[in-house]
Amino acid sequence: MMKKLVAWGLTSLASVLTFVAASGFSVNSVWKDYEPNLPSSLKR
């Protein structure tokens, strides 16, 4: 029973990671898309 549960968990984890990798989502893309509104006095 425990082996079946562990195998199911690892398979689920691998599936989720594969989906995330295939979708192209990364932490870098989040930071690139985030542009705070800077006050005009701070802009060059």
C-alpha positions in Angstrom: 0.0 0.0 0.0 2.8 2.5 0.9 4.7 1.8 -2.3 1.6 2.5 -4.3 1.1 5.8 -2.5 4.7 6.9 -3.0 4.6 5.9 -6.7 1.4 7.9 -7.2 2.9 10.9 -5.4 6.0 10.9 -7.5 4.1 10.5 -10.7 1.8 13.4 -9.8 4.8 15.6 -8.9 6.5 14.7 -12.2 3.4 15.5 -14.1 2.9 18.9 -12.5 6.6 19.8 -13.0 6.4 18.8 -16.6 3.3 20.9 -17.1 4.9 24.0 -15.5 8.1 23.5 -17.6 6.1 23.2 -20.8 4.0 26.3 -20.1 7.2 28.4 -20.0 6.4 29.8 -16.5 9.5 30.9 -14.5 10.4 33.2 -11.7 12.4 35.4 -14.2 9.3 36.0 -16.4 7.4 37.2 -13.3 10.1 39.7 -12.5 10.4 40.9 -16.1 6.7 41.6 -16.3 6.6 43.5 -13.0 7.3 47.1 -13.5 6.4 49.4 -10.5 5.1 52.9 -11.1 8.0 55.1 -10.3 7.5 58.7 -9.5 8.7 61.1 -12.2 11.4 62.6 -9.9 13.1 59.2 -9.8 13.1 58.6 -13.5 16.2 59.7 -15.5 
